[in-house]
Amino acid sequence: MRPETKALHTLPHDPSTGAVCVPIHQTSTFEQEAPGINKGYDYSRTNNPTRRAFEELLASMESGTRGVAFSSGLAAVDAVLKLLSAGDEIVAVDDIYGGTYRALHTIYNRFGFKVKHVDTSDPGNVLEAITPRTKLVWLETPTNPTLKVSDIRAIASICKASNALLLVDNTFCSPVAQQPLELGADIVLHSITKYIAGHSDVIGGAVVVKDEALGERIKYVQNATGAVLGPQDSWLAIRGTQTLHLRYERISRSAQRIAEWLSTHPEVAGVNYPGLRSHKNHLVARSQCSAFGGVISFWLKDDREGTAVDLVGHTQLITLAESLGGVKSLVCVPCRMTHASVPREARIAAGIQDSLIRLSIGLEHPDDLIGDLEQALAKVTERVTGNTHA
Ligand SMILES: *Cc1c(COP(=O)(O)O)cnc(C)c1O
């Protein structure tokens, strides 16, 4: 089955009633027939049927054996990091998600983890950074917000040779566009908050693996530390998954048009989008993803933070907000918002200029979004040249 069919037919109808939707099992505990004898569920931190349904659905979409759903994407990040011990090394993509950076450098640094950030868009940099102490290689592809693409197959073989686990944060692609486990990764991580739930109404995360023993270890960490996705949110995540392919296809088509339009705009200095032929790893992206998603970033010829801040103050349809992957288009200035916790030097080195603007394209008509960007860019340009008509 293809992912869109799996999204609809992985879960059986409810055997007790025939309900075509998974029930929301809003319960903390389950009756036992005798001490230790139950119907597979004893306490909802350990297992809940609605959460379990979502985990099975996502595992099937990612071609994994085990899914574990968490209360946020960062809770999923945290659970994976708890597989490691003091002294272990991690090699991570340089423009890693800001929250993951913060966890690594302000929390896990105190527990004796060593993290090396490299530009993983060249697999040679991973090969150079990896040592016998490297237990985990952490990729995001494409990255946030510079949309760097890394070759999952090439990096998977480097990791295999050196006995390190390869994790791919697949939030930006979603399982309908990219399946890292099929490309050789060991762990797939998601912020469910983004494309999978898809409507800006849920915070959630997940981990999916192929290896059953590894799945057991992650499940053990979750049960021992407690960051589970609630039944309501699991149900919303299931509902989101059913329309994911349609949303993702439409969003990707709109984003391609908008990225091409931005590339020709006289005030725009550069556009990052894996679907553009000008993208450094466009061919790698084409070899591992079937669509390029809705996140675009671009920077202005006038590279002052203030100008970017000005621009996002003028969009009318496109909402100034953090996050991405929902039905409504959003815009943000990463250096002030999503990446405010990354030191400026590290930011600039990773290509996050002061005027970099990130768009998350939603389901509006692309012409309306282009119109909105056009009027906002015109206002900022007027201000820059002093050419106001007020
Ligand atoms: C949002 C995001 C996360 C964190 O997820 P939350 O659900 O916000 O905790 C992790 N990785 C990426 C790539 C993200 O976009």
The ligand as an SDF file (V2000), in Angstrom:
LIG
                    3D

 15 15  0  0  0  0  0  0  0  0999 V2000
    8.7840   22.0450   16.0700 C   0  0  0  0  0  0  0  0  0  0  0  0
    9.9390   21.1580   15.8620 C   0  0  0  0  0  0  0  0  0  0  0  0
   10.4410   20.3640   16.9090 C   0  0  0  0  0  0  0  0  0  0  0  0
    9.8830   20.4320   18.3240 C   0  0  0  0  0  0  0  0  0  0  0  0
    8.5560   20.0430   18.3610 O   0  0  0  0  0  0  0  0  0  0  0  0
    7.4900   20.5890   19.4650 P   0  0  0  0  0  0  0  0  0  0  0  0
    6.2790   19.8200   19.1110 O   0  0  0  0  0  0  0  0  0  0  0  0
    7.3770   22.0550   19.2450 O   0  0  0  0  0  0  0  0  0  0  0  0
    8.0520   20.2710   20.7940 O   0  0  0  0  0  0  0  0  0  0  0  0
   11.5020   19.5300   16.6300 C   0  0  0  0  0  0  0  0  0  0  0  0
   12.0570   19.4760   15.3990 N   0  0  0  0  0  0  0  0  0  0  0  0
   11.6100   20.2410   14.3820 C   0  0  0  0  0  0  0  0  0  0  0  0
   12.2640   20.1420   13.0580 C   0  0  0  0  0  0  0  0  0  0  0  0
   10.5410   21.1040   14.5680 C   0  0  0  0  0  0  0  0  0  0  0  0
   10.1030   21.8660   13.5620 O   0  0  0  0  0  0  0  0  0  0  0  0
  1  2  1  0
  2  3  1  0
  2 14  2  0
  3  4  1  0
  3 10  2  0
  4  5  1  0
  5  6  1  0
  6  7  2  0
  6  8  1  0
  6  9  1  0
 10 11  1  0
 11 12  2  0
 12 13  1  0
 12 14  1  0
 14 15  1  0
M  END
$$$$
